[in-house]
Amino acid sequence: MNTKIIRTISEMRKISSNWPTSVGFVPTMGFLHEGHLSLIKTAQKDNETTVVSIYVNPAQFGPQEDLSDYPRDLKKDIELLAELNVGYVFLPDDGEMYPKNFKTWIQVEDITEIMCGIARPTHFKGVTTIVNKLLNIVRPDTIYLGEKDFQQLIVLKTMVRDLNMPCEVKGCPIVRESDGLAMSSRNIYLKGEDRDKALCLYKSLLLAQKLFSEGVQDLELIRSQMEDIIIQNDGVIDYIAFIDAESLKVVDELHKGCRIALAVKISGTRLIDNLQI
């Protein structure tokens, strides 16, 4: 089938009220890269119908963040999705998603107040609200999310579980550039030597993994060596967290299945990454 472009909630609902087949859904903010395309291909493999949304959600940006500068290329995005034979592309605008007198927000507690939630205190409220709305509108069987935004993945799994939403949340592996940099739409901000410096996130994670494999359990030693790599590359550390992959709780001792997650600014561009131990 040809890719169908849908711009209104009412039109999307007419279709989603009577899906005849299994439906996979990939929510995006556009400026698609191979990480997004990997999610879409997984959704297509698992389901007979795939829906992709493109919406730069203002509610998940803080007042000093990059909403106005966030990279956009809708024409190219639609061409890519058509090449992949995506069934439906949902392109709502702000008036559709946040009409006048909008007053309702979805808030997952505790796990949104750590890690990225410290520097971005309103971010996850915006994420959970928009994804809740999109799931209600699209009504998919499964939503596909990347593990790069690992905290977001666990937050959304928690929301779906706690609100008894009839949808499976499937996390998909991080897609990396050939040199290891986690793919992100914000990578376009990295110019010249900043692009090379940004590799310090993945290099520090690999070092931590290596130390753990060698039997090192001193988390402060691991943290210190990760910090050295990042500081040598002029990175400004937001956080380095050793966490349980199910609960996001900080661990005192690493074990198989734990995650190490970090957020670092390179010349003002905030990057995140994580690695399973």
C-alpha positions in Angstrom: 0.0 0.0 0.0 1.1 3.6 -0.5 2.1 5.5 2.6 -0.9 7.5 3.9 -0.3 10.9 5.5 -2.6 11.8 8.4 -2.7 15.2 10.0 -5.7 15.2 12.3 -6.6 13.2 15.4 -10.1 12.6 14.0 -8.8 11.1 10.8 -6.3 8.9 12.7 -9.1 7.7 15.0 -11.3 6.7 12.1 -8.6 4.4 11.0 -7.4 3.2 14.4 -10.9 2.4 15.7 -11.0 -0.7 13.5 -7.5 -2.0 12.8 -8.0 -5.3 11.0 -4.4 -6.4 11.7 -1.6 -6.2 14.3 -0.2 -2.6 14.5 3.3 -1.5 15.4 3.9 2.2 16.3 7.1 4.2 16.3 6.8 7.7 17.8 9.5 10.2 16.6 10.3 13.8 16.6 11.5 13.5 13.0 14.9 14.2 11.4 15.0 10.5 11.0 18.3 8.5 11.2 19.3 4.8 11.1 18.3 4.4 14.7 14.7 5.4 13.8 14.7 3.3 10.7 15.9 0.2 12.7 12.8 0.7 15.0 10.5 1.0 12.0 11.9 -2.1 10.3 11.5 -4.1 13.6 7.9 -2.9 13.8 7.3 -3.9 10.2 8.8 -7.3 10.8 6.6 -7.9 13.8 3.3 -6.4 12.5 1.2 -6.3 9.4 0.6 -2.5 9.8 3.1 0.1 11.0 2.4 3.7 12.1 5.1 6.3 12.5 4.4 9.7 14.1 6.4 12.8 13.6 5.8 15.5 16.2 8.3 17.8 17.9 6.7 17.9 21.3 7.1 21.3 22.9 6.1 20.0 26.3 9.3 17.9 26.7 11.6 20.9 26.2 12.7 23.1 29.0 12.7 26.9 28.7 16.4 27.1 27.8 16.5 24.1 25.6 16.6 23.7 21.8 13.0 23.5 20.8 13.3 26.3 18.2 16.6 24.9 16.9 15.7 21.2 17.0 16.6 19.8 13.5 13.7 19.2 11.1 13.5 17.9 7.6 9.9 16.8 7.1 10.2 16.4 3.3 13.1 14.0 3.6 11.5 12.1 6.5 8.3 11.5 4.4 10.4 10.3 1.5 12.3 7.9 3.7 9.1 6.5 5.2 7.5 6.1 1.7 10.6 4.2 0.6 10.1 1.8 3.6 6.4 1.4 2.7 5.3 2.6 6.1 1.5 2.3 6.2 0.6 5.5 8.0 2.5 8.6 9.0 0.8 10.7 11.6 1.7 14.4 11.5 -0.3 16.3 14.1 0.5 20.0 14.9 0.5 21.8 18.3 -3.2 22.8 17.9 -4.2 19.2 17.5 -2.2 17.9 20.4 -2.5 20.8 22.9 -5.7 22.6 22.1 -6.8 25.7 24.0 -7.5 25.0 27.7 -5.4 21.8 27.7 -5.0 21.0 31.4 -4.2 17.3 31.9 -0.7 15.9 32.4 0.6 12.4 33.0 3.3 12.1 35.7 5.3 8.9 36.6 6.8 9.5 40.0 10.2 8.8 41.5 12.0 7.4 38.4 11.5 10.7 36.6 13.3 12.6 39.4 16.7 11.0 38.9 19.3 11.1 36.1 17.9 13.2 33.2 15.0 14.3 35.4 17.4 16.3 37.6 18.6 18.7 34.9 15.3 18.5 33.0 12.6 18.5 35.7 9.6 19.0 33.3 10.9 16.7 30.5 9.3 13.4 31.4 5.9 14.9 32.2 5.9 16.1 28.6 7.1 12.7 27.3 4.5 10.6 29.2 1.7 13.0 28.4 2.4 13.0 24.6 3.0 9.2 24.4 -0.2 8.5 26.4 -2.1 10.7 23.9 -0.5 9.1 20.9 -1.3 5.6 22.2 -4.9 6.5 22.8 -5.1 8.0 19.3 -3.2 5.3 17.3 -4.2 2.3 19.4 -1.3 0.1 18.5 -0.6 -3.4 19.7 3.1 -2.6 20.3 5.1 0.6 20.6 8.8 0.5 19.6 11.3 2.6 21.5 15.1 2.8 21.4 17.3 1.8 24.3 19.5 4.9 23.9 16.9 6.8 25.9 16.9 4.1 28.5 15.3 6.1 31.3 12.5 7.1 29.0 12.0 3.5 28.0 11.5 2.4 31.6 9.4 5.4 32.4 7.0 4.6 29.5 7.0 0.9 30.4 5.9 1.9 33.9 3.2 4.2 32.6 1.7 1.6 30.3 1.8 -1.0 33.1 0.4 1.2 35.8 -2.5 2.6 33.6 -3.3 -0.9 32.3 -2.9 0.3 28.7 -3.5 -2.5 26.1 -0.1 -2.1 24.5 3.2 -3.8 24.7 6.4 -1.7 25.0 9.3 -3.1 23.1 12.8 -1.7 23.7 15.2 -2.1 20.7 19.1 -2.0 20.8 21.0 1.2 20.4 22.2 1.9 16.8 25.6 3.4 16.6 27.8 5.1 14.0 30.7 3.0 12.7 33.0 4.6 15.4 30.5 3.9 18.2 28.7 7.2 18.6 25.1 6.5 19.5 22.8 7.8 16.7 20.8 10.9 17.7 19.1 13.7 15.8 21.2 16.1 17.9 24.5 14.7 16.5 24.0 17.3 13.7 25.0 20.0 16.2 28.4 18.4 16.6 30.9 20.2 14.3 34.6 19.5 13.6 36.5 18.2 16.5 33.4 18.2 18.7 32.2 15.2 16.7 35.4 13.3 17.7 35.2 14.5 21.3 31.7 13.1 21.6 33.1 9.6 21.3 34.2 10.0 24.9 30.8 8.8 26.1 31.0 5.4 24.4 34.7 5.1 25.2 34.1 5.7 28.9 31.3 3.1 28.9 33.5 0.6 27.2 36.2 1.2 29.8 33.7 0.6 32.6 32.6 -2.6 30.9 36.2 -3.7 30.6 37.0 -2.9 34.3 33.9 -4.9 35.4 34.9 -7.8 33.2 38.3 -7.8 35.0 36.6 -8.0 38.4 36.7 -4.4 39.4 33.8 -3.6 41.8 34.9 -0.2 43.1 32.3 2.0 41.6 34.1 5.2 42.5 37.2 3.9 40.8 35.2 3.1 37.7 33.5 6.5 37.8 36.8 8.3 38.2 38.3 6.6 35.2 35.2 7.4 33.1 35.4 11.0 34.2 39.0 11.2 33.2 38.2 10.2 29.6 35.3 12.7 29.4 37.2 15.6 31.0 40.2 15.0 28.6 37.7 15.6 25.8 36.3 18.8 27.3 33.1 17.1 28.2 30.9 18.6 31.0 29.3 15.7 32.9 25.7 15.9 33.9 25.6 12.5 35.5 27.1 9.0 35.5 24.7 6.4 37.0 25.1 2.7 37.8 21.6 1.4 37.7 19.4 -1.7 37.9 18.0 -2.1 34.4 14.5 -3.0 35.6 13.9 -0.4 38.4 16.5 2.3 37.5 17.5 2.2 41.1 21.2 3.1 41.8 23.2 0.0 42.6 26.0 -0.4 45.2 27.5 -3.3 43.3 27.6 -4.1 39.6 26.2 -7.4 38.3 25.3 -8.8 34.9 22.4 -7.0 33.5 23.1 -3.6 35.2 23.3 -0.5 33.0 25.7 2.3 33.2 24.1 5.5 31.9 25.5 9.0 31.4 24.7 12.4 30.1 27.5 14.8 28.9 27.6 18.1 27.2 30.1 18.6 24.4 30.3 22.3 23.5 26.8 22.8 24.8 25.2 19.8 23.0 23.7 17.4 25.6 24.3 13.8 24.7 23.2 10.6 26.4 24.3 7.0 26.2 24.2 3.8 28.2 25.6 0.3 28.1 24.5 -3.0 29.6 27.2 -4.7 31.7 
